Amino acid sequence: MDATKRFTTLLFLLSMLLFPPQLVQAQTSGEVQYFSETGHNVSEEFLRFYKTAANPTLVYGYPITEQFTSKDGKVVQYFQRARFEASAADRSHVQLSPLGQMTYILGDQKLKIDNPTACRSFPTGFQVCFAFLDFFEANGGVAQFGGPISSFEFHENLIVQYFEKARFEWRADRPEGQRVVLTDLGRIYYNQLGEDPVQLRPIRPLDATIGTILSIHSYAFVGDAITPSSGQQTVSVLVQSQTNQPVSGAKGKVTIRFSNNQSTDYFFTTNSSGLGKITFDFENQQKGELVPIDVVVTYQGLSTKTTTSYRIWY
């Protein structure tokens, strides 16, 4: 029984090392492009999708995050004006999130235009006209932006039009031929969804050595989920950076809270694999009680907390 439990714990710890939750580590074995303008990488399938656009910096902008698992459960990467998404099961199929639909708010006033020679009607029930139509057709049309989902509208003193995947703005102060611009819906939706702001911080290129550590996260595991009233227990802690790289030299404190209202602190330092471990003895614990364990880890001014527990069973 003890051997089986230890083997199960080892498999779980290995799975956390290889496939940690929430954050998605971009692969570095294939094609990677680093954008110094924003300090982020685009790689593999996401980079190939990015390059399918005739002018990707115009229609998507620069990346503002790495790949990660969003709050809505999809593997995503945010750009200034777009969000790429794929399922966790199959990242080979990348598509644009319909950010126009996701962020659309009815404008202050609608502008009705009916000019058959300057407008084009779409199955969505709206027309695209004048310079918006020129920009639309020159930069990918429906395949790039989706169909229009609004007419011309005033939004905060700007004339705009929403499409399924984008929003066009008319900027009269810009030079002729450059007055249609795309709204930064990627950043707007990022804030709207309440994604972690840490993801926005720039990092180093993926093909370099471990980049700047901007945040850390930790996972704790016990050697035995159930124990006798007296015995020995081991707690292992895995510490990783925002790009899922192991963090060595992190300092940790493990607090064991026993059923008799006593608590004991133990300390560790992570090794080159980002792992720290402590082992302790206990005796005469009450059967059926849960022993909670609190873990606090610090590294160069950063900190993270996690918990685990085991039960006194026999």
C-alpha positions in Angstrom: 0.0 0.0 0.0 2.8 2.5 0.9 4.7 1.7 -2.3 1.5 2.2 -4.3 0.8 5.6 -2.7 4.4 6.7 -3.2 4.3 5.7 -6.9 1.1 7.5 -7.4 2.5 10.7 -5.8 5.6 10.4 -8.0 3.5 10.2 -11.2 1.4 13.2 -10.1 4.6 15.2 -9.4 6.0 14.3 -12.7 2.8 15.3 -14.5 3.0 18.7 -12.8 6.5 19.1 -14.0 5.6 18.3 -17.6 2.1 19.7 -17.8 1.6 22.4 -15.1 -2.0 23.9 -14.8 -3.1 27.3 -16.0 0.1 28.4 -17.8 1.1 27.0 -21.2 4.8 26.7 -22.0 5.4 27.6 -25.6 7.5 25.1 -27.5 11.0 26.3 -28.4 12.1 23.4 -30.6 10.5 25.0 -33.7 10.1 28.4 -35.2 10.0 31.3 -32.7 10.0 35.0 -33.3 10.7 37.5 -30.6 9.0 41.0 -30.8 11.3 43.5 -29.0 8.6 46.1 -29.4 6.5 44.5 -26.7 8.9 41.9 -25.3 7.0 38.7 -26.2 7.5 35.6 -28.4 5.2 34.1 -31.0 6.0 30.5 -31.8 5.0 27.3 -33.7 1.3 27.2 -34.9 0.5 30.7 -33.6 3.4 32.2 -35.5 2.4 30.4 -38.7 -1.1 31.8 -38.3 0.3 35.3 -37.6 2.2 35.2 -40.9 -0.8 34.2 -43.0 -2.0 37.8 -42.9 -0.6 40.0 -45.6 0.2 42.7 -43.1 0.1 41.1 -39.6 1.4 44.1 -37.7 -1.4 46.2 -39.2 -4.3 43.8 -38.5 -3.0 42.1 -35.3 -0.4 44.4 -33.9 2.4 43.0 -31.7 2.0 40.2 -29.1 1.2 41.5 -25.6 1.4 38.1 -23.9 2.9 34.7 -24.3 0.7 31.6 -24.9 -1.3 30.6 -21.9 -4.5 29.0 -20.8 -7.2 31.7 -20.5 -10.0 31.9 -17.9 -12.4 30.6 -20.6 -10.3 27.4 -20.9 -8.7 28.0 -24.3 -5.0 28.2 -25.2 -4.7 31.8 -26.3 -2.2 34.5 -27.1 -3.2 38.2 -27.0 -2.1 40.8 -29.5 -2.7 44.5 -29.5 -5.7 44.1 -31.9 -6.6 40.4 -31.8 -6.6 37.2 -29.8 -5.5 33.9 -31.2 -7.1 30.8 -29.7 -6.9 27.0 -30.0 -8.2 24.1 -28.0 -5.8 22.5 -25.4 -6.4 19.2 -27.2 -5.4 20.4 -30.6 -3.3 23.5 -30.9 -2.7 23.0 -34.6 -6.1 24.6 -35.4 -5.6 28.3 -34.5 -8.3 30.9 -35.1 -9.2 34.4 -34.2 -11.5 35.1 -31.3 -14.5 37.1 -32.3 -13.4 40.1 -30.3 -15.8 42.5 -32.1 -18.8 40.4 -30.8 -17.2 40.0 -27.4 -16.7 43.7 -26.8 -19.6 45.3 -28.7 -21.4 48.1 -26.9 -24.2 50.1 -28.6 -22.8 53.5 -29.6 -24.0 57.0 -28.6 -25.6 57.5 -32.1 -26.0 55.5 -35.3 -25.3 57.0 -38.6 -27.6 55.9 -41.4 -25.9 55.7 -44.8 -27.5 54.5 -48.0 -25.2 54.9 -51.0 -25.3 51.9 -53.4 -22.2 53.1 -55.3 -20.1 53.5 -52.1 -21.5 50.7 -49.9 -21.6 46.9 -49.9 -24.3 44.9 -48.1 -23.5 41.7 -46.1 -25.6 38.8 -44.9 -25.3 40.1 -41.3 -27.7 42.8 -42.3 -25.3 45.8 -42.3 -23.4 47.7 -44.9 -19.7 48.7 -45.1 -19.1 52.0 -46.9 -16.5 54.5 -48.1 -13.0 54.3 -46.6 -14.1 51.5 -44.3 -15.0 49.4 -47.3 -11.7 50.2 -49.0 -9.8 49.2 -45.9 -11.9 46.1 -45.4 -11.4 44.8 -48.9 -7.7 45.7 -49.0 -6.8 43.8 -45.8 -8.6 40.5 -45.9 -12.3 41.1 -46.0 -14.6 38.7 -44.3 -11.9 36.0 -43.8 -9.9 38.5 -41.7 -12.5 40.6 -40.0 -15.7 38.7 -40.2 -18.9 40.4 -41.3 -20.1 43.8 -40.0 -22.3 43.6 -36.9 -23.1 47.3 -36.6 -23.6 50.4 -38.7 -21.5 53.5 -38.4 -21.7 54.6 -34.8 -20.3 57.4 -32.6 -18.2 56.1 -29.7 -16.6 58.7 -27.5 -16.5 61.2 -30.4 -15.1 58.6 -32.8 -16.9 57.2 -35.8 -16.5 53.4 -35.6 -18.0 50.2 -37.0 -17.9 46.8 -35.4 -17.1 43.6 -37.2 -17.2 40.1 -35.8 -13.5 40.1 -35.2 -12.5 43.7 -35.2 -13.5 47.4 -34.8 -12.7 50.1 -37.4 -12.2 53.7 -36.3 -12.2 56.8 -38.5 -9.4 59.2 -37.5 -9.8 62.5 -39.3 -6.5 63.8 -37.9 -4.4 61.2 -39.7 -3.0 61.6 -43.3 -5.1 60.7 -46.3 -5.1 57.0 -46.8 -4.3 56.3 -43.2 -7.5 57.4 -41.5 -8.9 54.0 -40.9 -7.3 52.2 -38.0 -8.2 49.2 -35.9 -9.1 49.4 -32.3 -6.8 47.6 -29.8 -9.5 45.1 -29.0 -6.9 42.6 -27.8 -6.0 44.7 -24.8 -9.6 45.8 -24.2 -10.9 42.3 -24.0 -7.9 41.2 -21.9 -8.9 43.7 -19.3 -12.6 43.0 -19.7 -12.1 39.2 -19.1 -9.9 40.0 -16.0 -6.8 38.1 -17.2 -3.7 38.1 -15.0 -1.8 41.4 -15.5 1.5 39.5 -14.9 1.1 38.0 -18.4 1.5 41.4 -19.9 5.0 41.9 -18.6 7.8 41.6 -21.2 10.1 38.6 -21.1 13.3 37.5 -22.9 13.4 35.5 -26.1 12.4 31.9 -25.7 15.5 30.7 -27.5 17.8 32.4 -24.9 18.5 31.0 -21.4 15.9 31.4 -18.8 14.5 34.9 -19.0 13.7 37.4 -16.3 11.6 35.9 -13.5 8.6 38.1 -13.2 6.4 35.9 -11.0 6.5 32.5 -9.3 3.9 29.8 -8.6 4.2 26.7 -6.4 2.6 23.3 -6.0 2.9 21.2 -2.8 2.5 17.4 -2.4 2.6 15.0 0.5 4.3 11.6 0.3 1.3 9.8 1.9 -2.3 11.0 1.7 -3.3 8.9 4.7 -1.1 7.9 7.6 -1.3 6.2 11.0 -1.5 8.3 14.2 2.3 8.2 14.5 4.8 8.1 11.7 6.8 10.2 9.2 5.6 12.5 6.4 7.4 14.1 3.5 6.3 17.4 1.8 7.6 18.2 -1.7 7.2 21.7 -3.3 7.7 22.6 -6.9 8.4 26.2 -7.7 8.2 27.6 -11.3 8.5 30.9 -13.1 5.8 32.6 -15.2 7.1 30.7 -18.2 7.1 27.4 -16.3 10.8 27.2 -15.8 12.1 25.7 -12.6 13.2 28.3 -10.0 16.3 27.2 -8.1 17.4 29.0 -4.8 13.8 29.9 -3.8 13.3 29.9 0.0 10.3 28.2 1.4 8.5 27.7 4.8 6.2 24.8 5.4 3.8 25.1 8.4 2.3 21.9 9.7 -0.9 22.5 11.7 -1.6 19.5 13.9 -4.9 18.6 15.5 -3.8 19.5 19.0 -3.7 23.2 17.9 0.1 23.1 17.6 2.0 24.1 14.5 5.6 23.5 13.5 7.6 25.3 10.8 10.1 23.7 8.5 12.3 25.4 5.9 13.7 24.4 2.5 15.6 25.8 -0.5 14.7 24.6 -4.0 17.3 22.8 -6.1 18.1 23.2 -9.9 14.8 21.4 -10.8 12.8 23.9 -8.7 12.1 21.3 -6.0 12.2 21.6 -2.3 11.5 18.9 0.3 11.1 18.5 4.0 10.5 15.4 6.1 9.2 15.4 9.7 8.0 12.9 12.4 4.7 13.1 14.2 3.1 11.0 16.9 -0.2 10.5 18.8 -2.4 12.4 16.4 -6.1 11.9 16.5 -7.6 9.5 14.1 -9.8 10.9 11.4 -8.3 14.4 11.6 -7.1 16.3 8.6 -3.6 17.9 9.0 -3.4 21.1 6.8 -0.1 22.2 5.5 0.6 25.8 4.4 3.5 26.7 2.2 5.0 30.2 1.6 7.8 30.6 -1.0 9.9 33.7 -1.7 12.4 34.5 -4.4 14.1 37.9 -5.1 11.1 39.9 -3.7 8.5 37.6 -5.3 6.3 35.3 -3.2 3.7 32.6 -3.7 1.5 30.5 -1.4 0.0 27.1 -1.7 -1.5 24.4 0.5 -1.8 20.6 0.8 -2.9 18.2 3.6 -3.0 14.6 4.7 -5.4 12.6 6.9 -4.8 10.6 10.1 -6.6 7.4 9.2 -5.6 4.6 11.5 
